[in-house]
Amino acid sequence: MATLERREMDRKIISVSPKRQITIPLKFFKQVGLGKQVECFVRDGAIVVRPLPSDEGEFTVEILRDLVAQGYQGEELVNKFAEQKARLRTAIGRMMDEADEISSGKRKGASLSDIFGKE
């Protein structure tokens, strides 16, 4: 019975505004480590909101190296970096959407022979 009580304690009813906006309770916000942006998708009839993966560190370093090599510095470097990082997020989002479509059968993906040839 303790599990049921725990689930009830971690549950909160929240309102949805006329603009479809919600306010995530601070307790939940902190518990899962949400930042300024989140990933949102539907799974098994439920809306899932979770922190963006933080594995973009390697990409961040590569973006900065490339921009420095191109001669950017100071505020111009900062602006170009923000622009490139936004493009990266968009590209990753598109790739994830495509992967979801392929895995759900809505879209045909490449086969092993497409990638590695017939042998």
N, C-alpha and C positions, 0 to 999 in steps of 0.2 A: 504493500500500500504506500510505502514511502516514495516509490517512483511516481505514482499517480499524483501524490501531494506535491512533489518537486515540479512536475510538469505544470500543475496549476499555478504554482508560485512564479514560474518563468513565463507565464502567459499574460498578455495584456491586450485588451480591446482598444483599438485606436480609431479615430475618426478619419474619414476621407473627405477632403474639401471639395467644393464644386469644380475645382480645377484638377481633380484627381491627385492631389498632393496629400502626403501623410507626414507626420512628425514621428520619427523613430525615438522611442524612449531612451534617455541618456544612458540608462543601465545597459541596454542592449547595444547601443552605439559603441560604448567603451568596451563591452565584453568581447565584441568581435573585431574591434580595431578599425572601424570605418574612418575614412578620410574624406576629402572633398569630392571624390568620385567613387562610384560603386559599379559593380557589374550586376545587371538585372536580367533574368531570363525566366521562362516558364518550364517547370519540370513536374510531371505527374499531376497536372492541374493546380499547382501552387506557384506563386510568384516567389522567386528566390532572389534576395538582395544580399550581396556579399562584397567584401573588400576586393579591390583589384589586386591581382597577383603582384608581388613586389619583385619578381624576377627580371625586371627590366634594367637592372643595374648594369649588366654587361652591354646592353644596347646603349645605355646612357654614356658609358665610357667611349664606345665606338663613335657615337654621334659627336661627342666633344672632340675627340681626336681628329675626326674628319673635318670639322668646322675650323679647328685651329690650323690644320694643314692647308685649308683654303684661305687662311689669312684673317679670319674673323677674330676680333678681340673686343674687350669692353662690353658696352651696352649692345652693340651690334651682335656680338657673340651670344649674349643672353637671349636676345630676340630670335635669332636664327635657331638657337637650341630649342626654345619653346615651340617654335614652328615645326621643327623636325620631330620633336617628341609627340606633338599632337598628330602628325601624319603617321607616326609609328603606331600609336593607339588605334587610329582609324583602320590601318592595315591589319593589325592583329584582330580587331573586332570583325572585320570582313572575313578573315580566314577562319575565325571561330564559327561565324554564321554558316559559312560554306561547309565546314566540317560537320556541323549539326545537321545540315540539309542532307549531306551524303550519308551520315549514320542513320538518319531516319528514313532514308529511301526516297526522299523528295528530289534528289539530284544524283546523277551518276558520277562516280568518282573514277579516278585512274586505277587500273588493275596493276598487278605486279608485272605482267608482261608489257604493259604500257611504259612502265618505269625502267625495267631491266632488260627488255627485249624478249624475244620468243625463247631464247635458250635458258 
